Amino acid sequence: MVVLARCAKNRALYALPRAQDQPARGRRRQYGERRPRPDAWLADRSGWQRTEVMVRDRTIPLSFRVDGPCLVQGAPAQPLFLLVVKGSDPRRGYRRRPARFWLVSAVPDGADGWALPWPAEQLLAWAWQRWELEVAHRALKTSFGLGEVQAWSPVAAVLSVQWTVWAYAVLVLAGLRAWDLGRGPVPAPGRWWGGSGRWSLARLWQGSRQELWGEQAFHRVWSPMTANWWEMADWLAAKTNATLASSRT
């Protein structure tokens, strides 16, 4: 298993202990000398590499460097590599982007050393997709109701999450098959915003409802308003709840 995780800019990193630094007797050293902080590499002018990653049909230039192998406190048995990605300066025509730091689990290189599990360019391309995972998690929690199901047993707690994630995955797969990664045919609500360049879960949900409402079995029901005030209040409350549920984003 390969781990690619975000790293704090002030993370304490250590070199691998050298054989000549081990004591002759007693407990062996688990960590070597203290390595520079991740953000300290930003002031170094040498050792940087340039690459381009393709994200959603958009080419993003990156400047990065690789440091390691190194160790973090609490995991002396797993060497890691540090990937440092420079930020972008808007004065040079790029969008402002802060520096990023990533830790990657190292693998044996077959010569008593350590190497990256995949090329750094490929790892950075995958790391850039982390925002997609955050958006998916937010959609699952705030829009798709993950965690809102009332489960009264450990088995039900697991099955409810699995069922919700499966339904979400099927819905997103249907959107990809039907709309690809474009804007989609469903317009954004309101005239003040034309929508983003890609469809969202809210637009996908809206489009799915429209398709279902077109079927006879899912036709919306029209009901007249009663003359009784208390019944009218209940009617308005029910319609309000239905409207909020249907427009939930």
RODO-2510 file (C-alpha; in nm, 4 decimals, decimal comma):
residues 249
     n   res          X          Y          Z
     1     m     0,0000     0,0000     0,0000
     2     v     0,1267     0,3454    -0,0941
     3     v     0,0375     0,6494     0,1168
     4     l     0,0252     1,0007    -0,0290
     5     a    -0,0737     1,2515     0,2385
     6     r    -0,0623     1,6242     0,2988
     7     c     0,2176     1,7425     0,5258
     8     a     0,2287     2,0438     0,7555
     9     k     0,4888     2,3055     0,6666
    10     n     0,6482     2,2769     1,0117
    11     r     0,6456     1,8966     1,0339
    12     a     0,9429     1,7533     1,2243
    13     l     1,1326     1,5209     0,9900
    14     y     1,4353     1,3064     1,0639
    15     a     1,6972     1,1335     0,8531
    16     l     1,7322     0,7563     0,8583
    17     p     1,9758     0,6395     1,1287
    18     r     2,3170     0,5430     0,9963
    19     a     2,4847     0,2203     1,0943
    20     q     2,7991     0,4022     1,2131
    21     d     2,5906     0,6168     1,4482
    22     q     2,4438     0,3191     1,6346
    23     p     2,5762     0,2625     1,9853
    24     a     2,7792    -0,0490     2,0521
    25     r     2,5566    -0,1425     2,3430
    26     g     2,2074    -0,0525     2,4520
    27     r     1,9025     0,0543     2,2604
    28     r     1,9499     0,1268     1,8927
    29     r     1,8672     0,4678     1,7550
    30     q     1,5425     0,4845     1,5589
    31     y     1,5913     0,8314     1,4089
    32     g     1,8811     1,0119     1,2544
    33     e     1,9594     1,3821     1,2489
    34     r     1,6830     1,6399     1,2315
    35     r     1,5990     1,7370     0,8725
    36     p     1,4988     2,0895     0,7628
    37     r     1,1365     2,1834     0,7965
    38     p     0,9323     2,1364     0,4763
    39     d     0,8861     2,5111     0,4241
    40     a     1,2613     2,5716     0,4673
    41     w     1,3195     2,4196     0,1217
    42     l     1,1292     2,7071    -0,0398
    43     a     1,4261     2,9388     0,0202
    44     d     1,6653     2,7023    -0,1609
    45     r     1,7221     2,8107    -0,5214
    46     s     1,8687     2,4834    -0,6488
    47     g     1,7271     2,1347    -0,6839
    48     w     1,3907     2,2328    -0,8302
    49     q     1,2254     2,0507    -1,1182
    50     r     0,9455     2,1648    -1,3461
    51     t     0,6552     1,9621    -1,4752
    52     e     0,3001     2,0035    -1,6014
    53     v    -0,0028     1,8134    -1,4810
    54     m    -0,3238     1,7784    -1,6776
    55     v    -0,6330     1,8372    -1,4645
    56     r    -0,9781     1,8517    -1,6273
    57     d    -0,8331     1,9368    -1,9690
    58     r    -0,6262     2,2164    -1,8157
    59     t    -0,2457     2,2220    -1,8040
    60     i    -0,1015     2,3386    -1,4703
    61     p     0,2734     2,4151    -1,4474
    62     l     0,4411     2,3115    -1,1231
    63     s     0,7845     2,3554    -0,9662
    64     f     0,8712     2,0807    -0,7215
    65     r     1,1535     1,9071    -0,5434
    66     v     1,1966     1,5701    -0,3728
    67     d     1,3714     1,5236    -0,0389
    68     g     1,4353     1,2009     0,1442
    69     p     1,4133     0,9383     0,2517
    70     c     1,3122     1,0660     0,5922
    71     l     1,1118     0,9627     0,8984
    72     v     0,8319     1,1164     1,1035
    73     q     0,7930     1,0838     1,4768
    74     g     0,6012     0,7709     1,5696
    75     a     0,6691     0,5763     1,2494
    76     p     1,0388     0,4856     1,2450
    77     a     0,9796     0,1712     1,0397
    78     q     0,8333     0,3491     0,7355
    79     p     1,0682     0,5732     0,5331
    80     l     0,9021     0,8571     0,3462
    81     f     0,9804     1,1065     0,0741
    82     l     0,8876     1,4720     0,0956
    83     l     0,7423     1,6449    -0,2115
    84     v     0,7608     2,0231    -0,1979
    85     v     0,5539     2,2161    -0,4534
    86     k     0,6163     2,5864    -0,4942
    87     g     0,3277     2,8275    -0,4857
    88     s     0,2344     3,0549    -0,7751
    89     d     0,2643     3,4310    -0,7928
    90     p    -0,0309     3,6199    -0,9474
    91     r     0,2123     3,8930    -1,0613
    92     r     0,3451     3,6415    -1,3147
    93     g     0,0048     3,5765    -1,4637
    94     y    -0,0946     3,2734    -1,2525
    95     r    -0,3676     3,2297    -0,9984
    96     r    -0,2466     3,2605    -0,6390
    97     r    -0,1653     2,9166    -0,5069
    98     p     0,0149     2,8511    -0,1774
    99     a     0,3011     2,6073    -0,1478
   100     r     0,2051     2,2472    -0,0836
   101     f     0,3881     1,9687     0,0964
   102     w     0,3257     1,5964     0,0571
   103     l     0,4625     1,2832     0,2212
   104     v     0,4903     0,9676     0,0107
   105     s     0,5735     0,6218     0,1434
   106     a     0,9059     0,4967     0,0084
   107     v     0,9648     0,1522    -0,1417
   108     p     1,2891    -0,0509    -0,1576
   109     d     1,4863     0,0087    -0,4755
   110     g     1,6542    -0,3335    -0,4737
   111     a     1,9980    -0,1908    -0,3922
   112     d     1,9659    -0,1418    -0,0145
   113     g     1,8093     0,1990    -0,0749
   114     w     1,4718     0,3648    -0,1118
   115     a     1,2852     0,5124    -0,4068
   116     l     0,9527     0,6745    -0,4900
   117     p     0,6753     0,4236    -0,5625
   118     w     0,5902     0,6102    -0,8859
   119     p     0,7406     0,9045    -1,0720
   120     a     0,6984     1,2348    -0,8923
   121     e     0,5017     1,3801    -1,1852
   122     q     0,2433     1,1027    -1,1569
   123     l     0,2179     1,1420    -0,7806
   124     l     0,1612     1,5170    -0,8133
   125     a    -0,1084     1,4606    -1,0735
   126     w    -0,2906     1,2323    -0,8299
   127     a    -0,2351     1,4707    -0,5398
   128     w    -0,4009     1,7481    -0,7391
   129     q    -0,7198     1,5394    -0,7465
   130     r    -0,7503     1,5665    -0,3687
   131     w    -0,9907     1,8564    -0,4149
   132     e    -1,2231     1,6234    -0,6047
   133     l    -1,2299     1,3920    -0,3021
   134     e    -1,3068     1,6823    -0,0679
   135     v    -1,5947     1,7924    -0,2894
   136     a    -1,7286     1,4360    -0,2974
   137     h    -1,7087     1,4084     0,0823
   138     r    -1,8868     1,7404     0,1264
   139     a    -2,1598     1,6381    -0,1172
   140     l    -2,2066     1,3061     0,0607
   141     k    -2,2325     1,4673     0,4042
   142     t    -2,4293     1,7849     0,3320
   143     s    -2,6330     1,6996     0,0230
   144     f    -2,6720     1,3242     0,0069
   145     g    -2,7537     1,2609     0,3721
   146     l    -2,4586     1,0432     0,4669
   147     g    -2,4696     0,9980     0,8432
   148     e    -2,8307     1,1135     0,8813
   149     v    -2,9795     0,7653     0,8653
   150     q    -3,0960     0,6428     1,2047
   151     a    -2,9299     0,3080     1,2623
   152     w    -3,0039     0,1090     1,5769
   153     s    -2,7413    -0,1645     1,5484
   154     p    -2,3753    -0,1884     1,4451
   155     v    -2,4739    -0,3836     1,1325
   156     a    -2,7299    -0,1209     1,0305
   157     a    -2,4770     0,1590     1,0875
   158     v    -2,2365    -0,0016     0,8408
   159     l    -2,5001    -0,1009     0,5850
   160     s    -2,6613     0,2440     0,5809
   161     v    -2,3288     0,4086     0,4970
   162     q    -2,2512     0,1491     0,2305
   163     w    -2,5933     0,1896     0,0711
   164     t    -2,5667     0,5709     0,0692
   165     v    -2,2203     0,5655    -0,0882
   166     w    -2,3358     0,3096    -0,3460
   167     a    -2,6389     0,5237    -0,4419
   168     y    -2,4173     0,8314    -0,4676
   169     a    -2,1678     0,6455    -0,6868
   170     v    -2,4426     0,5199    -0,9197
   171     l    -2,5866     0,8708    -0,9525
   172     v    -2,2467     1,0260    -1,0312
   173     l    -2,1684     0,7466    -1,2780
   174     a    -2,4989     0,8145    -1,4534
   175     g    -2,4068     1,1841    -1,4751
   176     l    -2,0677     1,1021    -1,6237
   177     r    -2,2220     0,8676    -1,8786
   178     a    -2,4908     1,1189    -1,9794
   179     w    -2,3125     1,4568    -1,9478
   180     d    -1,9425     1,3691    -1,9410
   181     l    -1,7543     1,6508    -1,7589
   182     g    -1,9288     1,9449    -1,9224
   183     r    -2,1854     2,1880    -1,7903
   184     g    -2,4854     1,9648    -1,8474
   185     p    -2,8216     2,0666    -1,9933
   186     v    -2,9755     2,1725    -1,6605
   187     p    -2,9415     2,5526    -1,6154
   188     a    -2,8205     2,7052    -1,2909
   189     p    -3,0877     2,8658    -1,0700
   190     g    -3,1188     3,2408    -1,0963
   191     r    -3,0041     3,4885    -1,3562
   192     w    -2,7129     3,6298    -1,1581
   193     w    -2,4909     3,3278    -1,2169
   194     g    -2,4522     3,1282    -1,5341
   195     g    -2,3160     2,8207    -1,3606
   196     s    -1,9698     2,6676    -1,3462
   197     g    -1,7859     2,4904    -1,6225
   198     r    -1,8830     2,1509    -1,4808
   199     w    -2,2062     2,0097    -1,3491
   200     s    -2,2459     1,9731    -0,9749
   201     l    -2,4351     1,7237    -0,7635
   202     a    -2,7186     1,9746    -0,7244
   203     r    -2,7558     2,0098    -1,1030
   204     l    -2,7300     1,6327    -1,1466
   205     w    -2,9949     1,5762    -0,8826
   206     q    -3,2184     1,8364    -1,0461
   207     g    -3,1774     1,6745    -1,3867
   208     s    -3,2540     1,3286    -1,2455
   209     r    -3,5743     1,4589    -1,0870
   210     q    -3,6805     1,6194    -1,4121
   211     e    -3,6300     1,2908    -1,5949
   212     l    -3,8287     1,1012    -1,3311
   213     w    -4,1100     1,3577    -1,3320
   214     g    -4,1440     1,2995    -1,7037
   215     e    -4,2501     0,9400    -1,6330
   216     q    -4,6169     0,8707    -1,5642
   217     a    -4,5457     0,6884    -1,2397
   218     f    -4,3587     0,9907    -1,0987
   219     h    -4,5879     1,2738    -1,2064
   220     r    -4,6138     1,5539    -0,9548
   221     v    -4,9472     1,5723    -0,7791
   222     w    -5,1483     1,8969    -0,7669
   223     s    -5,3751     1,9392    -0,4691
   224     p    -5,6090     2,2345    -0,4052
   225     m    -5,5743     2,4500    -0,0932
   226     t    -5,8353     2,4028     0,1761
   227     a    -6,0422     2,6852     0,3272
   228     n    -5,9683     2,5818     0,6866
   229     w    -5,6833     2,7841     0,8339
   230     w    -5,5300     2,5027     1,0396
   231     e    -5,5464     2,2621     0,7474
   232     m    -5,4002     2,5373     0,5295
   233     a    -5,1042     2,5742     0,7706
   234     d    -5,0406     2,1999     0,7605
   235     w    -5,0677     2,2056     0,3804
   236     l    -4,8175     2,4914     0,3542
   237     a    -4,5769     2,3191     0,5932
   238     a    -4,5908     1,9959     0,3925
   239     k    -4,5378     2,1779     0,0626
   240     t    -4,2523     2,3823     0,2111
   241     n    -4,0776     2,0687     0,3348
   242     a    -4,1216     1,9034    -0,0047
   243     t    -3,9871     2,2115    -0,1851
   244     l    -3,6847     2,2393     0,0431
   245     a    -3,6121     1,8702     0,0047
   246     s    -3,6350     1,8876    -0,3743
   247     s    -3,4061     2,1928    -0,3954
   248     r    -3,1551     2,0707    -0,1385
   249     t    -2,7973     2,1398    -0,2450
***
